[in-house]
């Protein structure tokens, strides 16, 4: 399964996100190096971020990236 690089844009509502496929790599080290290069050479807006995701195909990757995840509840000792 490949590693996909996406630009994830947060629409501000928390539940909705848009994704744009950038590239795919078979090796995590190559994907990580590419994301680091993109972050320095092509910075994004505040509401956008480069993300790496490991998935069987682009449909699964996009589904996992836009899925709503609740904020974790901080325990008293974690504050």
Backbone as a ProteinNet text record, in pm:
[ID]
protein_1_A
[PRIMARY]
XXXXXXXXXXXXXXXXXXXXXXXXXXXXXXXXXXXXXXXXXXXXXXXXXXXXXXXXXXXXXXXXXXXXXXXXXXXXXXX
[TERTIARY]
84.3	0	88.9	52.2	134.7	101.4	190.4	171.7	130	19.1	-33.8	-8.1	22.1	39.2	-79.6	-143.8	-260.6	-243.9	-313.7	-332.1	-472.6	-482.6	-610.8	-646.7	-765.6	-813.7	-928.8	-914.4	-1019	-1113.2	-1242.3	-1338.8	-1387	-1338.6	-1375.5	-1487.7	-1566.2	-1677.2	-1632.4	-1514.4	-1463.8	-1500.1	-1619.8	-1664.2	-1634.7	-1624.1	-1602.5	-1458.3	-1400	-1265.3	-1264.1	-1176.8	-1157.4	-1014.2	-993.3	-861.4	-822	-692.1	-637.9	-516.4	-522.3	-412.7	-291.8	-173.5	-49.4	34.6	64.1	146.5	134.7	199.1	198.9	339	376.4	507.6	492.7	578	577.4	658.8	742.2	832.5	801	788.1	754.7	863.7	989.1	1098.2	1094.2	1064.6	1053.8	936	822.9	704.9	732.7	798.1	829.8	925.1	1024.6	1118.6	1047.8	957.4	882.4	793.1	725.9	639.2	721.8	836.3	923.1	968.3	1001.8	1042.2	927.9	807.3	690.6	659.9	671.4	640.8	736.3	860.9	956.9	951.3	936.3	940.3	805.5	697.5	564	470.9	491.7	406.3	260.4	171.8	28.2	-32.6	-160.5	-235.2	-251.4	-298.8	-319.1	-420.3	-521.1	-626.7	-595.1	-473	-432.3	-310.6	-295.5	-180.1	-150	-20.6	19.8	5.1	-54.5	-72.9	-26	34.5	71.6	-25	-76.6	-166.9	-135.2	-143.1	-116.2	-251	-278.5	-408.7	-396	-497.3	-498.5	-512.1	-594.3	-613.7	-653	-666.9	-697.2	-835.3	-930.1	-1064.9	-1062.6	-993	-982.2	-906.7	-800.6	-721.6	-807	-881.2	-965.4	-1076	-1134.1	-1239.3	-1185.2	-1066.2	-1008	-966.7	-923.7	-882.2	-999.3	-1113.3	-1227.9	-1319.6	-1294.2	-1378	-1368.6	-1482.6	-1487.9	-1435.3	-1342.3	-1289.4	-1306.6	-1366.6	-1389.1	-1257.5	-1254	-1136.6	-1122.1	-1000.2	-983.3	-1009.3	-1060.8	-1089.4	-963.4	-913.5	-792.8	-827.5	-751.5	-768.9	-708.9	-746	-698.7	-545.2	-480.4	-334.7	-263.3	-336.5	-277.7	-277	-346.7	-357.7	-232.3
-118	0	124.3	222.3	343.1	447.3	543.2	660.1	775.1	837.9	947.1	1079.7	1182.1	1317.1	1399.3	1466.7	1549.5	1687.7	1784.1	1914.7	1911.3	1926.9	1923.6	2066.1	2109.4	2243.7	2234.2	2301.5	2304.6	2419.9	2390.3	2493.1	2577.3	2548.3	2629.4	2572.3	2481.9	2424.8	2307.5	2256.6	2145.4	2010.9	1998	1869.9	1855.6	1965	1959.6	1993	1911.6	1935	1903.6	1970.4	1935.6	1887.1	1794.6	1736.2	1747.4	1761.4	1768.5	1676.9	1576.9	1481.4	1549.1	1525.8	1583.4	1476.3	1367.2	1260.5	1134.7	1025.4	897.3	838.5	770.9	708	569.6	478.8	343.9	336	435.2	434.6	553.5	529.8	637.3	743.3	701.9	799.2	896.6	847.9	936.5	1032.7	981.2	1065.8	1172.2	1134.7	1229.7	1338.2	1298.9	1395.5	1492.8	1442.3	1527.2	1625.3	1580.5	1670.2	1779	1743.4	1844.2	1946.6	1899.9	1990.7	2083.6	2026.7	2108.4	2212	2173.2	2266.1	2384.5	2363.2	2474.1	2554	2487.3	2555.7	2610.4	2547.6	2591	2596.1	2693.2	2700.5	2727.3	2679.6	2692.4	2797.3	2826.5	2917.3	2855.5	2936.2	2887.7	2774.3	2776.2	2675.3	2551.2	2541	2426.4	2358.5	2227.8	2152.5	2037.3	2001.9	1882.4	1763.6	1655.5	1534.6	1413.4	1318	1188.4	1085.9	999.2	894.3	763.7	655.9	521.8	455.6	420.5	363.5	274.6	193	100.6	175.1	281.4	359.5	502.5	586.4	726.6	746.4	662.3	675	651.5	548	520.3	631.7	681	788.8	914.1	951.8	1071	1053.3	934.3	907.1	921.1	869.3	877.2	1019.1	1097.5	1234.8	1326.8	1305.9	1394.6	1344.5	1226.3	1172.6	1261.4	1286.3	1369.9	1292.4	1353.3	1292.7	1392	1346.1	1433.5	1464.7	1582	1622.2	1530.4	1487.4	1405.1	1486.9	1421.7	1489	1481	1596.6	1600.9	1560.8	1470.9	1428.9	1535.9	1534.2	1634.2	1637.5	1524	1518	1554.2	1566.2	1601.8	1753.3	1828	1973	2043.7
0	0	0	-79	-88.4	18.9	30.5	115.5	25.3	58.1	-22.2	47.7	-30.9	21.4	-27.2	67.2	37.4	97.7	36.8	98.5	157.3	289.2	358	396.1	354.5	384.3	482.3	596.3	697.7	663.9	651.1	611.2	728.3	848	963.3	1046.3	990.4	1065.7	1151.8	1130.5	1209.2	1150.9	1098.9	1046.4	896.9	826.4	681.8	647.5	561.3	512	364.1	290.5	150.4	134.4	41.3	20.6	-126	-149.3	-284.8	-291.1	-378.1	-391.6	-453.6	-393.8	-444.8	-512.2	-440.4	-496.8	-412.1	-460.2	-389.2	-392.6	-283.9	-271.8	-210.2	-250.8	-195	-66	-40.5	72.2	162.9	294.6	387.3	393.4	390.5	399	282.1	162.3	46.2	62	110.7	130.8	235.9	344.3	450.5	400.6	322.9	267	173.2	92	-0.7	73.6	179.2	256.9	324.2	377.5	438.5	335.3	215.2	108.8	70.9	55.2	19.8	127.7	253.9	363.6	365.2	324.8	324.2	194.8	80.9	-47.7	-93.7	-52.6	-94.2	26.4	117.2	236.3	199.3	283.5	260.5	352.5	330.5	417.3	555.9	651.1	787.7	795.6	709.3	715.8	632.4	580.3	499.7	561.7	530.9	580.7	486.5	476.8	404.2	498.7	450.5	531.1	452.8	524.7	467.6	525.5	440	487.1	415.2	489.7	439	412.8	286.6	252.5	128.8	107.4	-5.8	-138.9	-139.5	-261.7	-225	-326.5	-300.3	-238.3	-275.1	-218	-67.1	-23.3	120.6	191.3	129.5	189.4	208.7	107	115.7	218.3	224.4	322	464.4	488.9	622.3	658.3	560.3	587.6	619.8	557.6	581.5	692	745.7	852.8	976.3	1038.1	1157.5	1277.4	1349.5	1471.2	1584.4	1692.5	1807.1	1876.3	1938.3	2014.6	2135.1	2166.8	2286.1	2412.4	2512.6	2639.6	2724.8	2766.1	2847.7	2991.7	3044	3182.7	3274.9	3400.7	3495.1	3502.3	3499.6	3512.3	3381.7	3271.4	3144	3119.6	3204.5	3185.2	3225.7
[MASK]
+++++++++++++++++++++++++++++++++++++++++++++++++++++++++++++++++++++++++++++++

